[in-house]
Structure formats: C-alpha cells, structure tokens
C-alpha cells in the first residue's frame, strides 16, 4: 500500500468512529493528534524497558499506532509525508553521508 492508501484507510476508520464530527468527544485537532503520537511512541519504549527484545506482535501493534497517528497528523496539517521523507533523507545524506 502507498502512504495515500494508508492515509485513506486511516481516514475511513476515523470517520466511521465519528471522530471527525464536530460533536465528537475525541477532537481530531493537530495538537491532540501530536500528543497522541508522542504517547504512542512512548508506549513503544515500554517494550524495551527491561530488556533488549520485544514481543514482535505487541511491538507491531504499537508501531502501527504510531504510524496511524503520524499519517493523520500529516493529513490534518497538509504535510506531504512522502515528499517530507524524501527531503529529510536528502538532508541526512548531506549531513551524515559516506563522504563525511
């Protein structure tokens, strides 16, 4: 699947839950989604809190949560995530590439 297809699937789910409605108790604002993204990323750390290994299925679930919130934050803020990733990789190659 492409990032667009994943974003569309995420939006379909959020809409089906009613979370994009104005009267939703779970306001889908960029601020709220950014907070949720950070919280889910911290949950990834829990899987490594007391060791070097994580249970793959449990880790996959947390990583999926992070990805879903990331896709939604990009969607809500109008960020072209594919382009942002490619731009950042180019910056990283310039900063840390093999010629450095």
N, C-alpha and C positions, 0 to 999 in steps of 0.2 A: 504494500500500500504506500501511497505517497503521503507527504505531510498534509496536503489538501484533503485527501480522502480520510485521513485520521482526524483532521480538524472537523470535517463534515460529520463524521460519526460521533465525535465528542459533542458537537452542537445538537445533533439529533437527540442524543441522550439527555443533555441538559434541558432542552425544550420539552422533551417527553416528561421529565420530572416536574416541569412547571417552574423551574428556577430562573427562567428569563422573564417571567411575568412580573409586572410592576408590584403585585401584592405578595411576592414570594418572601418568606422569612429568611431565605438564603440569597441575599443580594449579590449578584454576579458582577461586582464592580472590579476594576483593575486592582484597587487596593486590597479588597477581600481575597481575590484570587492570588495575588502576590503573597499575602500572609499564608494562605493555604498551601501554596507551593513551597514556601520555606518550612512549614510544619511537616509536610510530607517528606521533604529532603532530610529533615532531622530524623524521621522515622526510619529512613534507610540506614542511618548510623546505628540505630538500635540493634540491627542485625549483626553488627561487628563490635558491639560494646565489650564483650567478654571473650573475643576470640578472632581469629583470622578468617574463619569460614562462616558462611551464611547458608541457611537452608534455601536452595535455589528457588523453589516455588514461592516461598514467603518474600524473598528478595524481589523476585519478578513482579509480584503484586505491588510492592511499594514503588518500584521503578516505574511501573505503569501509572500509578497515581501521580508521580512527579511529572511524567510525560504529558498526561492529560491536562494537568494544571498549566504546564508550560505552553501547550498548544492553545489553551483557552486564553491565557494572558496575551499571547501574541495576537490572537484573533481580536480580542477586545481593544487592544491598543493599536491595531493596524500595522503591526510589525510583520514584514515578510520574513518569516523564520528561515526559510530555505536560503534567501539571499543574505540574511544576517549571519548565518552559519558559514556560508562561503566567504563572506567578507572577513569574519573573525579568523577563519583558517588562514587566509592570506596574510593578515596581520601577524598571526603566530608564526608563520613560516619566515616572515621578515625578522621577527624578534628572536626566534629560537631555532631557526633552520640549521641544516647541517653545515652551512658555511660560517656559522657564528662561533 
